[in-house]
Amino acid sequence: MEKKKSPLPPVLPEPLEARDSLDRCTQAVIETDLPVAGFRIHANEPGARYSGLQFSGIYFDRCRLANTIFHQCSFTDTVFQGCDLSGCDFSSAYFNRCRWEGCRGAGANFSDARIHQTVFQENSFSYAAFFSAKLTGVQFLTCDLSGADMVECTLKDFAFEETRLTGASFFKTSLAGIDLTGCPLEGIRVSEHYTELRGAIVDLFQAAELAKLLGITIKP
């Protein structure tokens, strides 16, 4: 099997200007078309609203931004490291050359997002929503997507590795060609005709688990 290419890494400017407030970083550009750029941000500002802003060359360092609105924002060459982004709204957002590592994003909303050349590593996105998202050149590595809704998604050059998919929904999302070995699949949700699973790559134990969807019991 041909190994998928790794996503392009973020390209961050040097040096980054350290800031302890995302809100203050955005104020200078909020009335312009310029991006928020070149900052290393360590902020504790949950529940803020930043709809429609552009972020480029940003390092979010252990930020606490739960329930923040990033609707229609764009993120290019951006790192999210050790952040709490639980319940954040990234609907219709755009991501390119981004990296998420060690973040919490339970219940986050990525509906209609376009995510390109991005790595998610060791993040918890349980019950996150990816309705109608388009993911190209994306890897989820050792993440938790338990109960997540990846419904009507478009997946291209995409990979899961050691990622928990327990109870996740892939309704109308094709998993053809995607290697699911090493990913817990208990309670995975698909359509009644199971078309989403055609062409997916699984091991024998996972095949036995998926057989339960058909009402089949496999004897040891």
C-alpha positions in Angstrom: 0.0 0.0 0.0 1.3 3.4 -0.9 2.1 5.5 2.1 0.3 8.9 2.2 2.4 12.0 2.1 2.8 13.9 5.3 0.9 17.3 5.3 3.1 20.4 4.7 4.2 21.8 8.1 3.3 25.4 9.2 5.9 28.0 8.2 6.2 30.4 11.2 8.0 33.7 11.0 11.0 34.4 13.3 10.9 35.9 15.8 7.3 35.7 17.0 6.1 38.5 19.2 4.9 37.2 22.5 1.4 38.4 23.6 -0.8 37.4 26.5 -4.1 38.6 24.9 -5.7 37.5 21.7 -8.2 40.3 22.0 -5.5 42.9 21.9 -3.8 41.2 18.9 -7.0 41.4 16.9 -7.9 45.1 17.7 -5.3 46.6 15.4 -6.7 44.8 12.3 -10.4 44.4 13.1 -11.4 47.3 10.8 -8.9 46.2 8.0 -8.4 43.3 5.6 -5.0 42.5 7.2 -4.4 39.3 9.0 -3.4 38.9 12.6 0.2 37.7 12.0 3.5 37.0 13.7 2.4 36.4 17.3 3.0 33.7 19.9 -0.1 34.0 22.0 -0.7 32.7 25.6 -4.2 33.9 26.4 -6.9 33.1 28.9 -10.0 34.7 27.2 -12.8 32.1 26.8 -16.1 33.0 25.2 -14.8 35.8 22.9 -16.0 36.5 19.3 -13.6 36.8 16.3 -15.8 35.9 13.3 -14.3 36.5 9.8 -10.7 37.3 10.9 -7.6 36.0 9.2 -4.7 34.5 11.2 -1.3 33.8 9.7 2.0 32.7 11.3 0.4 32.4 14.8 1.5 30.1 17.6 -1.4 29.6 20.1 0.5 28.4 23.2 -1.6 26.8 25.9 -4.4 29.2 25.4 -7.7 28.9 27.2 -10.3 29.9 24.6 -13.3 27.6 25.3 -16.6 28.6 23.7 -14.9 31.2 21.5 -16.5 32.1 18.1 -14.1 31.7 15.1 -16.9 31.5 12.5 -15.5 32.0 9.0 -12.0 32.7 10.2 -9.0 31.6 8.2 -5.8 30.1 9.8 -2.6 29.7 7.7 0.7 28.5 9.0 -0.7 28.3 12.5 0.1 26.0 15.5 -2.3 25.2 18.3 -0.3 23.7 21.2 -1.8 22.5 24.5 -4.9 24.7 24.1 -8.4 24.4 25.5 -10.7 25.0 22.6 -13.7 23.1 24.0 -17.0 24.2 22.5 -15.4 26.6 20.0 -17.2 27.5 16.8 -14.9 27.0 13.8 -17.9 26.6 11.4 -17.1 27.7 7.8 -13.4 28.3 8.8 -10.4 27.7 6.6 -7.2 26.0 7.7 -4.0 25.5 5.7 -0.6 24.2 6.9 -1.8 24.0 10.5 -0.8 21.8 13.4 -2.9 20.9 16.5 -1.1 19.1 19.3 -2.2 18.2 22.8 -5.4 20.3 22.6 -8.9 19.8 24.0 -11.7 20.5 21.7 -14.7 18.6 23.1 -17.9 19.6 21.3 -16.1 22.0 18.9 -17.9 22.9 15.7 -16.0 22.4 12.4 -19.1 22.3 10.2 -18.5 23.4 6.6 -14.9 24.0 7.4 -12.2 23.5 4.8 -9.1 21.9 6.3 -5.9 21.4 4.2 -2.4 20.2 4.9 -3.1 19.9 8.7 -2.0 17.5 11.4 -4.0 16.8 14.5 -1.9 14.9 17.1 -2.9 13.8 20.6 -6.0 15.9 20.7 -9.4 15.2 22.3 -12.3 16.1 20.0 -15.0 14.0 21.5 -18.4 14.9 20.3 -17.0 17.5 17.9 -19.0 18.3 14.7 -17.5 18.1 11.2 -20.8 18.3 9.2 -20.0 18.8 5.5 -16.4 19.6 6.2 -13.8 19.2 3.4 -10.5 17.7 4.6 -7.6 17.4 2.2 -4.1 16.3 3.2 -5.2 15.8 6.8 -3.9 13.4 9.5 -5.4 12.5 12.8 -2.7 10.9 15.0 -3.5 9.4 18.4 -6.6 11.5 18.8 -10.0 10.9 20.5 -13.0 11.5 18.2 -15.4 9.5 20.3 -19.0 10.4 19.5 -17.8 12.9 16.8 -20.1 13.7 13.8 -18.1 13.4 10.6 -21.3 13.5 8.5 -21.3 14.2 4.7 -17.6 15.0 4.8 -15.2 14.9 1.9 -11.9 13.1 2.7 -9.0 13.2 0.4 -5.4 12.2 1.1 -6.6 11.6 4.6 -5.4 9.4 7.4 -6.4 8.1 10.8 -3.7 6.6 13.0 -4.4 5.1 16.4 -7.4 7.4 16.7 -10.4 6.5 18.8 -13.6 6.5 16.7 -15.9 4.9 19.2 -19.5 6.0 18.6 -18.5 8.4 15.8 -20.9 9.0 12.9 -19.7 8.8 9.3 -23.2 9.1 7.7 -22.7 9.8 4.0 -18.9 10.1 4.4 -17.0 7.6 2.2 -14.2 5.8 4.0 -12.9 4.1 0.9 -9.2 3.6 0.9 -8.8 4.8 4.5 -6.8 2.6 6.8 -8.7 2.2 10.1 -6.5 -0.5 11.6 -5.5 0.5 15.1 -8.6 2.7 15.5 -11.3 1.6 18.0 -14.6 1.4 16.1 -17.1 0.2 18.7 -20.5 1.7 18.1 -19.5 3.5 14.8 -22.6 4.9 13.1 -23.2 4.7 9.3 -26.3 4.6 7.0 -28.5 1.5 6.9 -26.9 0.3 3.7 -23.3 0.7 5.1 -22.1 2.2 1.9 -19.7 4.5 3.9 -17.6 1.4 4.8 -17.0 0.1 1.3 -13.3 0.0 0.5 -12.3 0.9 4.1 -9.2 -1.0 5.4 -9.7 -2.9 8.7 -8.2 -5.8 10.6 -9.9 -9.0 11.6 -11.0 -7.8 15.0 -12.5 -4.7 13.5 -14.2 -6.7 10.9 -15.9 -8.8 13.6 -17.0 -5.6 15.3 -18.4 -4.1 12.1 -20.2 -7.4 11.4 -22.4 -6.5 14.4 -23.9 -3.7 12.3 -25.3 -6.5 10.0 -26.6 -8.5 13.0 -23.9 -11.1 12.4 -22.2 -12.9 15.3 -18.8 -14.3 14.6 -17.8 -17.3 16.7 -14.2 -17.5 18.0 
